Amino acid sequence: KQLLPVYDKPMIYYPLSVLMLAGIREIMLISTPQDTPRFQDLLGDGSGWGLNLSYAVQPSPDGLAQAFILGAKFLDGAPCALVLGDNIFYGAGFSELLLELVAIEMGAVSFAYYVHDPERYGVCKFADDGSPMEIQEKPQHFLSNWVLTGLYFYDDQVVDVARSIRPSARGELEITAVNQYYLEHKQLHVEKLGRGHAWLDAGTHSSLLEAAQFIYSIEQRQGLKIGCPEEVAWRMGFITTTQLEKFIHHCGRPDYAGYLRRVLETDK
C-alpha cells in the first residue's frame, strides 16, 4: 500500500521526507517479499536525493519490532529512527522539532497525537507533570485520547531490547513492548504534537482517502507541496542546486517540475 499514491505522490514519499527532515540519510526500507523489489525500482539507491537507501525483506508480518532485528547489521550499534510507511506528518516547526529530538542520545522518543478514537491505536496516559506513565495497545477501556504515532527515535539499546521481548498473543513482536521497556526504565520521552500539527495514518481505504483530500487541500491552497523529497533534499543540503536543476530537466511530470522550478526561483 505504501506504493499507492496519496494525492500526487507515492505514499512512501511522505515518511521518507520525515526522516530526511530529521537529517537522516542512511535509511533501510523493510517490506514484504512482493513489494521490496517494487520499492527498489521506484527509489533505487536514493543517491538522487542525497540518500543511501538499502532494503530488507520481512518474510512474514511478525511485528514492527522485528525491524530492529532484521536491521541489526545495518544499524551496527548506532541510534536509529523508525517510521511507518503509511504515516504522514505535517505542521509548522516540525523539522526543527525533529532535529532537536533526534539529537537525544539516551532512551527513546515517541510522538503522541490527540484523537477521538484512541481504541484503534497504542494509547499513552500521562502523569500530571506531563511524563508518560502507562502505555496500552488498543485498550478495551478508555485510558487517554493521546495515541502514539508511527514515528520513533531510539538509542543504541534498541536491537537488544527487541531481541529480549516475547511475541504478543497475536504472535508479533510489538513496538508497544519496546516502548514499554523504555517506559519501565524511565527512558521514554513522549512528545505531544499539538493543534498546529497533523498526523494521518493512511492504513485503511477511508483514511487513505482522507489523507489524499488533506494533502490536496493544503497544496491547492498554499501552492506548497507536502512530502516532496527533491525539495527536502535541496533545502537540507543533501543535494546541490545543480543536481536539483538536473532532476527538473529530466522530470517527466511538467506540474512537478514546474513546482520545483518555482522553489528554486523563489529561494534564490
Buried (B, 14 or more C-beta within 10 A) or exposed (E): EBBEEBBBBBBBBBBBBBBBBBBBBBBBBBBEEEBBEEBBEEBEEBEBBBBEBBBBEBEEEBBBBBBBBBBBEBBEEEBBBBBBBBBBBBBEEBBEBBEEBBEBEEBBBBBBBBBEEBBEBBBBBBEEEEEBEBBBBEBEEEBBBBBBBBBBBBBBBBBEBBEEBEBBEEEBBBBBBBBBBBBEEEBBBBBEBEEEBBBBBBBEEEBBEBBBEBBEEBBEEEEEBBBBBBBBBBBBEBBEEEBBBEBBEEBEEEEBBEBBBEBBEEEE
